[in-house]
Amino acid sequence: MKKINLAEAKHIHFIGIGGISMSGLAEVLLHDGYTVTGSDATATAVTKHLQGAGIPVSFPNAAENITNDIDLVVYTAAVKKDNPEYVAAGIKGKPLIERAELLGHMLKGYSRAVCVAGTHGKTSTTSLLAEIMVNAGLDPTISIGGHMLTDGTNYRVGNSEHFLLEACEYSNSYHHWHPYLGIILNIDADHLDFFGNEDGVIKSFRRFAENISGHLVIQKDTLGFEYVTRGLECNVVTFGKEGADFWLNNVQHSSFDVMKGDECLARVNLPLPGEYNMLNALAAFTTAYLLGVSPNDIAATLQNVKGAKRRFEYKGMYNGTVIIDDYAHHPTEIRECLAAAKKSVKNKLYCLFQPHTYTRTRNHFADFCTAFKDADHIMLLPIYAAREKFDPTISSIDLERGIKDAGGDVINFDTFKDAEEYLKNILSPGDMLITMGAGEAYFVGESLLST
């Protein structure tokens, strides 16, 4: 692994070290020879793992955790300015750096950094590309915003010029990065609490594209394509359907030919359902090809990929019912996931959905009401607030009414336990239950499987 130039810092402290991205970066820096410490609100499986790896973690955040020997303090955009450790670092004159800016410094040490961006599919595509790059011997360092099903990790320490990184657009984090190769899987209206409107989202992706030095791999028919790609200095390579540089042909179920112009590069037999997963795989294929991996090697890896945790993840069987968990929390993701599931379910398709944030539920309310059309029965849980404060003006009860008005068969539950007891009485052999959302709906599926 390349040594990271971080102004000669030796001891780095992470506020909120238990976060999915923070934990991975902490371990990468530990492996690179830095002294790493951290803190979080409560102990979790992630913080226990970090402690086992040799990183001291304190609970909760407290001013005394900022010791005199700390050279650099890392925080996320979620950390408030009145956080006791943030305040203490300022008082003691310790340099403070936001996670995304830290990553920007880290990426300078890699001549072949790859950033995977897009409104949907980032974690899945990064996981697919990670498996391809590792199997091809590129030995990448990896940071993913989710866990790979191959080994359950969200990071890898490599010893090459390649750094593969999932690039989240929220709060424009990825504007700190200048990768050799960038991917834009798609662009959709999301995170409007930050971007304001669709135009704000498109402009953000344009800025990301301007920072790419080598290749931009982008879906040809995505929203804002012309604006994002116009006049870029990097090489623009498109993927998608016919007419793109790399395109899907002879699609049968989840198998397809990868075409480069009129040339068939390889036949891919993907073990993941849905057109959206095929497009994710095509983006990973295109990227790996540009990095010099042979088409046959790419296809061989894609034939055996497992994907990412909470992305159409098979959890088990409950009295003959298939239990699937999926992270889908935007109307576009919900439609694509349920459309894929509908093709494989033998009997009824049930969806237990927990809306994610009040602002997203309100901003996309009309689309949410029609997004569940492929589900035979929809069950709703209370909104998962995430970073937001309670908002009494929008709720799952409102969403229940909207789905009913759109013709959906839906019921709302106040508690996870109520939903679980209801499901016990309606699920039959041949059914499929998808626990869905970026919150904790999967608890219900796991509880059913434990009975």
Sequence and secondary structure as in RCSB ss.txt:
>XXXX:A:sequence
MKKINLAEAKHIHFIGIGGISMSGLAEVLLHDGYTVTGSDATATAVTKHLQGAGIPVSFPNAAENITNDIDLVVY
TAAVKKDNPEYVAAGIKGKPLIERAELLGHMLKGYSRAVCVAGTHGKTSTTSLLAEIMVNAGLDPTISIGGHMLT
DGTNYRVGNSEHFLLEACEYSNSYHHWHPYLGIILNIDADHLDFFGNEDGVIKSFRRFAENISGHLVIQKDTLGF
EYVTRGLECNVVTFGKEGADFWLNNVQHSSFDVMKGDECLARVNLPLPGEYNMLNALAAFTTAYLLGVSPNDIAA
TLQNVKGAKRRFEYKGMYNGTVIIDDYAHHPTEIRECLAAAKKSVKNKLYCLFQPHTYTRTRNHFADFCTAFKDA
DHIMLLPIYAAREKFDPTISSIDLERGIKDAGGDVINFDTFKDAEEYLKNILSPGDMLITMGAGEAYFVGESLLS
T
>XXXX:A:secstr
     STT  EEEEETTTSHHHHHHHHHHHHTT EEEEE SS  HHHHHHHHTT  EESS  GGGS TT  EEEE
 TTS TT HHHHHHHHTT  EEEHHHHHHHHHTT TEEEEEE SS HHHHHHHHHHHHHHTT   EEE SS BTT
TS SEE  SSSEEEEE   GGGGGGG   SEEEE    S  HHHH SHHHHHHHHHHHHHT SSEEEEETTSTTH
HHHHTT SSEEEEEESTTSSEEEEEEETTEEEEEETTEEEEEEE SS SHHHHHHHHHHHHHHHHTT  HHHHHH
HHTT   BTTSSEEEEEETTEEEEEE   SHHHHHHHHHHHHTT SS EEEEE  B HHHHHHTHHHHHHTTTT 
SEEEE   B TTS   TT  HHHHHHHHHHTT  EEE SSHHHHHHHHHHH  TT EEEEESSSSTHHHHHHHHH
 
